Amino acid sequence: MTASSTPPAPAAPLTLDTLRADIARIIGERPEEIGLDDDLMDWGLDSLRLLNLVITWNQGGLQLDMSELAGQLTTRALWQVVESRQTRA
């Protein structure tokens, strides 16, 4: 195996706090302002911003698909999907 074909080391698991911070950053708010059950669309999380989050999390090793998050637009619901995915990995 050459250096270029060596898979990257797995990233640390995503935590709820990190997930909240990522969401807040992408919508321009402070994490503590966003409730776990707030509808994130009301906070401005549209499909493009969600896609950016998925890309960021996938680069960290999660391998989420946008279809897994369809209709999961609260922090709590997103966390449940992420936590489930991390448990299966």
N, CA, C and O atoms as a DFTB+ gen file, in Angstrom:
356 C
 N C O
     1  1       0.854      -1.176       0.000
     2  2       0.000       0.000       0.000
     3  2       0.897       1.235       0.000
     4  3       1.801       1.349       0.828
     5  1       0.651       2.148      -0.916
     6  2       1.454       3.362      -0.979
     7  2       0.878       4.408      -0.054
     8  3      -0.243       4.284       0.439
     9  1       1.673       5.447       0.173
    10  2       1.215       6.514       1.064
    11  2      -0.064       7.157       0.544
    12  3      -0.922       7.552       1.333
    13  1      -0.201       7.266      -0.775
    14  2      -1.394       7.911      -1.325
    15  2      -2.639       7.041      -1.207
    16  3      -3.755       7.555      -1.283
    17  1      -2.469       5.720      -1.020
    18  2      -3.642       4.861      -0.904
    19  2      -3.950       4.468       0.530
    20  3      -4.855       3.669       0.774
    21  1      -3.209       5.019       1.479
    22  2      -3.460       4.745       2.882
    23  2      -4.721       5.472       3.316
    24  3      -4.813       6.689       3.158
    25  1      -5.694       4.752       3.862
    26  2      -6.917       5.429       4.299
    27  2      -6.618       6.369       5.460
    28  3      -5.732       6.096       6.271
    29  1      -7.355       7.475       5.543
    30  2      -7.137       8.403       6.648
    31  2      -7.520       7.770       7.975
    32  3      -8.378       6.888       8.035
    33  1      -6.881       8.226       9.024
    34  2      -7.219       7.745      10.366
    35  2      -8.634       8.191      10.696
    36  3      -9.031       9.299      10.336
    37  1      -9.404       7.345      11.376
    38  2     -10.768       7.744      11.720
    39  2     -10.762       8.947      12.658
    40  3      -9.929       9.055      13.557
    41  1     -11.708       9.839      12.425
    42  2     -11.839      11.018      13.273
    43  2     -12.516      10.625      14.579
    44  3     -13.139       9.569      14.684
    45  1     -12.382      11.487      15.556
    46  2     -13.071      11.264      16.828
    47  2     -14.576      11.300      16.573
    48  3     -15.035      12.039      15.702
    49  1     -15.341      10.519      17.313
    50  2     -16.796      10.528      17.125
    51  2     -17.373      11.931      17.328
    52  3     -16.896      12.705      18.158
    53  1     -18.392      12.228      16.562
    54  2     -19.096      13.492      16.699
    55  2     -19.882      13.466      18.002
    56  3     -20.537      12.471      18.313
    57  1     -19.822      14.539      18.756
    58  2     -20.590      14.644      19.996
    59  2     -21.803      15.543      19.760
    60  3     -21.866      16.269      18.768
    61  1     -22.751      15.486      20.668
    62  2     -23.915      16.362      20.573
    63  2     -23.479      17.823      20.608
    64  3     -24.003      18.642      19.854
    65  1     -22.531      18.153      21.468
    66  2     -22.059      19.543      21.548
    67  2     -21.424      19.998      20.241
    68  3     -21.638      21.128      19.803
    69  1     -20.643      19.120      19.620
    70  2     -20.019      19.468      18.347
    71  2     -21.066      19.612      17.258
    72  3     -20.997      20.534      16.445
    73  1     -22.031      18.710      17.235
    74  2     -23.115      18.790      16.263
    75  2     -23.856      20.118      16.414
    76  3     -24.135      20.793      15.424
    77  1     -24.169      20.485      17.644
    78  2     -24.863      21.762      17.896
    79  2     -24.021      22.942      17.448
    80  3     -24.540      23.891      16.860
    81  1     -22.726      22.889      17.721
    82  2     -21.826      23.974      17.318
    83  2     -21.741      24.070      15.797
    84  3     -21.721      25.169      15.243
    85  1     -21.691      22.928      15.126
    86  2     -21.639      22.923      13.661
    87  2     -22.907      23.528      13.072
    88  3     -22.845      24.331      12.140
    89  1     -24.048      23.143      13.613
    90  2     -25.322      23.687      13.134
    91  2     -25.361      25.194      13.366
    92  3     -25.711      25.960      12.468
    93  1     -25.003      25.609      14.563
    94  2     -25.032      27.032      14.898
    95  2     -24.103      27.832      13.994
    96  3     -24.459      28.912      13.523
    97  1     -22.916      27.296      13.755
    98  2     -21.939      27.992      12.908
    99  2     -22.502      28.202      11.507
   100  3     -22.368      29.285      10.938
   101  1     -23.122      27.179      10.958
   102  2     -23.572      27.265       9.568
   103  2     -24.790      28.179       9.406
   104  3     -25.039      28.691       8.315
   105  1     -25.544      28.383      10.481
   106  2     -26.691      29.302      10.389
   107  2     -26.415      30.646      11.058
   108  3     -27.286      31.515      11.099
   109  1     -25.205      30.813      11.581
   110  2     -24.814      32.104      12.134
   111  2     -25.415      32.434      13.486
   112  3     -25.711      33.595      13.768
   113  1     -25.595      31.435      14.314
   114  2     -26.150      31.639      15.659
   115  2     -25.228      31.023      16.699
   116  3     -24.266      30.335      16.357
   117  1     -25.526      31.273      17.975
   118  2     -24.779      30.640      19.064
   119  2     -25.472      29.326      19.419
   120  3     -26.701      29.261      19.444
   121  1     -24.691      28.277      19.693
   122  2     -25.287      26.962      19.970
   123  2     -26.337      26.985      21.077
   124  3     -27.363      26.312      20.975
   125  1     -26.087      27.750      22.124
   126  2     -27.012      27.753      23.263
   127  2     -28.348      28.419      22.942
   128  3     -29.307      28.270      23.699
   129  1     -28.424      29.148      21.837
   130  2     -29.678      29.794      21.452
   131  2     -30.647      28.827      20.764
   132  3     -31.850      29.081      20.702
   133  1     -30.117      27.737      20.258
   134  2     -30.926      26.803      19.474
   135  2     -31.353      25.640      20.355
   136  3     -30.511      24.890      20.850
   137  1     -32.655      25.487      20.550
   138  2     -33.170      24.397      21.370
   139  2     -33.056      23.058      20.662
   140  3     -33.044      22.995      19.433
   141  1     -32.972      21.999      21.435
   142  2     -32.841      20.660      20.860
   143  2     -34.020      20.291      19.965
   144  3     -33.866      19.520      19.018
   145  1     -35.193      20.839      20.264
   146  2     -36.388      20.491      19.501
   147  2     -36.879      21.618      18.600
   148  3     -37.974      21.535      18.044
   149  1     -36.079      22.670      18.454
   150  2     -36.441      23.753      17.536
   151  2     -36.397      23.245      16.098
   152  3     -35.524      22.456      15.737
   153  1     -37.336      23.700      15.288
   154  2     -37.307      23.383      13.860
   155  2     -36.173      24.195      13.242
   156  3     -36.224      25.424      13.207
   157  1     -35.161      23.504      12.759
   158  2     -33.976      24.185      12.248
   159  2     -34.244      24.948      10.959
   160  3     -33.470      25.835      10.600
   161  1     -35.322      24.622      10.257
   162  2     -35.703      25.416       9.087
   163  2     -36.087      26.821       9.526
   164  3     -35.820      27.792       8.818
   165  1     -36.716      26.932      10.700
   166  2     -37.075      28.247      11.230
   167  2     -35.832      29.074      11.550
   168  3     -35.890      30.303      11.573
   169  1     -34.719      28.407      11.795
   170  2     -33.447      29.071      12.083
   171  2     -32.640      29.327      10.806
   172  3     -31.560      29.915      10.864
   173  1     -33.154      28.893       9.669
   174  2     -32.468      29.143       8.403
   175  2     -31.663      27.978       7.858
   176  3     -30.873      28.154       6.931
   177  1     -31.852      26.788       8.421
   178  2     -31.136      25.620       7.903
   179  2     -31.882      25.095       6.678
   180  3     -32.864      24.362       6.796
   181  1     -31.398      25.486       5.509
   182  2     -32.004      25.008       4.271
   183  2     -31.223      23.805       3.754
   184  3     -30.262      23.367       4.385
   185  1     -31.632      23.275       2.614
   186  2     -31.013      22.052       2.096
   187  2     -29.539      22.246       1.748
   188  3     -28.749      21.318       1.919
   189  1     -29.153      23.412       1.270
   190  2     -27.739      23.644       0.948
   191  2     -26.879      23.675       2.204
   192  3     -25.772      23.136       2.221
   193  1     -27.386      24.300       3.238
   194  2     -26.631      24.326       4.499
   195  2     -26.556      22.928       5.111
   196  3     -25.521      22.534       5.648
   197  1     -27.655      22.186       5.026
   198  2     -27.646      20.814       5.531
   199  2     -26.645      19.973       4.745
   200  3     -25.922      19.164       5.327
   201  1     -26.599      20.158       3.433
   202  2     -25.633      19.437       2.609
   203  2     -24.207      19.770       3.045
   204  3     -23.359      18.880       3.115
   205  1     -23.939      21.029       3.336
   206  2     -22.610      21.419       3.826
   207  2     -22.272      20.721       5.137
   208  3     -21.135      20.299       5.343
   209  1     -23.257      20.600       6.024
   210  2     -23.026      19.875       7.276
   211  2     -22.721      18.407       7.010
   212  3     -21.798      17.843       7.596
   213  1     -23.499      17.791       6.125
   214  2     -23.281      16.377       5.799
   215  2     -21.878      16.183       5.231
   216  3     -21.185      15.233       5.597
   217  1     -21.462      17.067       4.350
   218  2     -20.107      16.977       3.781
   219  2     -19.066      17.084       4.882
   220  3     -18.118      16.299       4.920
   221  1     -19.234      18.048       5.776
   222  2     -18.290      18.221       6.889
   223  2     -18.236      16.971       7.752
   224  3     -17.152      16.492       8.084
   225  1     -19.387      16.444       8.113
   226  2     -19.436      15.256       8.970
   227  2     -18.886      14.030       8.245
   228  3     -18.231      13.189       8.859
   229  1     -19.147      13.927       6.947
   230  2     -18.609      12.799       6.185
   231  2     -17.089      12.874       6.086
   232  3     -16.411      11.847       6.119
   233  1     -16.558      14.076       5.968
   234  2     -15.104      14.231       5.949
   235  2     -14.502      13.797       7.278
   236  3     -13.332      13.420       7.343
   237  1     -15.302      13.851       8.331
   238  2     -14.874      13.380       9.642
   239  2     -15.074      11.885       9.830
   240  3     -14.754      11.344      10.889
   241  1     -15.602      11.211       8.808
   242  2     -15.719       9.764       8.859
   243  2     -17.110       9.198       9.076
   244  3     -17.255       7.982       9.199
   245  1     -18.148      10.042       9.127
   246  2     -19.490       9.531       9.429
   247  2     -20.156       8.773       8.291
   248  3     -20.801       7.754       8.538
   249  1     -20.025       9.231       7.069
   250  2     -20.669       8.618       5.907
   251  2     -22.193       8.638       6.002
   252  3     -22.855       7.606       5.890
   253  1     -22.723       9.824       6.208
   254  2     -24.175      10.029       6.193
   255  2     -24.635      10.283       4.766
   256  3     -23.847      10.689       3.911
   257  1     -25.894      10.045       4.522
   258  2     -26.510      10.352       3.239
   259  2     -27.616      11.368       3.512
   260  3     -28.316      11.278       4.521
   261  1     -27.766      12.324       2.617
   262  2     -28.808      13.338       2.804
   263  2     -30.178      12.701       3.017
   264  3     -30.988      13.221       3.784
   265  1     -30.444      11.583       2.347
   266  2     -31.760      10.946       2.473
   267  2     -32.022      10.470       3.900
   268  3     -33.177      10.379       4.316
   269  1     -30.962      10.163       4.655
   270  2     -31.129       9.738       6.051
   271  2     -31.638      10.878       6.927
   272  3     -32.249      10.651       7.971
   273  1     -31.376      12.106       6.485
   274  2     -31.717      13.259       7.307
   275  2     -32.999      13.946       6.861
   276  3     -33.422      14.927       7.473
   277  1     -33.614      13.444       5.813
   278  2     -34.852      14.041       5.321
   279  2     -35.894      14.034       6.432
   280  3     -36.189      12.990       7.012
   281  1     -36.439      15.191       6.717
   282  2     -37.453      15.303       7.756
   283  2     -36.900      15.328       9.168
   284  3     -37.667      15.396      10.129
   285  1     -35.588      15.275       9.311
   286  2     -34.954      15.255      10.638
   287  2     -34.394      16.642      10.950
   288  3     -33.187      16.789      11.143
   289  1     -35.240      17.643      11.000
   290  2     -34.713      18.992      11.098
   291  2     -34.845      19.625      12.474
   292  3     -35.190      20.800      12.602
   293  1     -34.568      18.834      13.491
   294  2     -34.319      19.376      14.825
   295  2     -32.947      18.861      15.232
   296  3     -32.475      17.854      14.703
   297  1     -32.318      19.538      16.154
   298  2     -31.008      19.086      16.623
   299  2     -31.120      17.692      17.217
   300  3     -30.266      16.839      16.974
   301  1     -32.171      17.456      17.994
   302  2     -32.353      16.146      18.625
   303  2     -32.498      15.038      17.571
   304  3     -31.879      13.982      17.694
   305  1     -33.309      15.279      16.544
   306  2     -33.523      14.270      15.504
   307  2     -32.248      14.019      14.702
   308  3     -31.925      12.873      14.391
   309  1     -31.526      15.084      14.370
   310  2     -30.252      14.906      13.663
   311  2     -29.279      14.109      14.519
   312  3     -28.576      13.229      14.022
   313  1     -29.243      14.426      15.812
   314  2     -28.339      13.714      16.715
   315  2     -28.687      12.229      16.777
   316  3     -27.792      11.383      16.803
   317  1     -29.979      11.907      16.803
   318  2     -30.378      10.497      16.857
   319  2     -29.878       9.734      15.631
   320  3     -29.438       8.590      15.748
   321  1     -29.944      10.361      14.458
   322  2     -29.437       9.723      13.240
   323  2     -27.922       9.555      13.328
   324  3     -27.391       8.484      13.037
   325  1     -27.236      10.618      13.729
   326  2     -25.770      10.574      13.834
   327  2     -25.337       9.536      14.864
   328  3     -24.442       8.731      14.606
   329  1     -25.974       9.561      16.026
   330  2     -25.608       8.623      17.091
   331  2     -25.836       7.177      16.640
   332  3     -25.017       6.299      16.910
   333  1     -26.947       6.942      15.956
   334  2     -27.234       5.605      15.439
   335  2     -26.168       5.172      14.435
   336  3     -25.715       4.028      14.459
   337  1     -25.776       6.074      13.568
   338  2     -24.760       5.765      12.561
   339  2     -23.416       5.474      13.230
   340  3     -22.708       4.551      12.825
   341  1     -23.067       6.250      14.241
   342  2     -21.788       6.040      14.932
   343  2     -21.783       4.718      15.690
   344  3     -20.744       4.065      15.795
   345  1     -22.933       4.322      16.215
   346  2     -23.040       3.069      16.955
   347  2     -22.855       1.875      16.027
   348  3     -22.262       0.866      16.411
   349  1     -23.370       1.997      14.793
   350  2     -23.251       0.908      13.820
   351  2     -21.852       0.803      13.245
   352  3     -21.446      -0.264      12.784
   353  1     -21.112       1.900      13.269
   354  2     -19.773       1.903      12.639
   355  2     -18.783       1.076      13.426
   356  3     -17.619       0.972      13.039
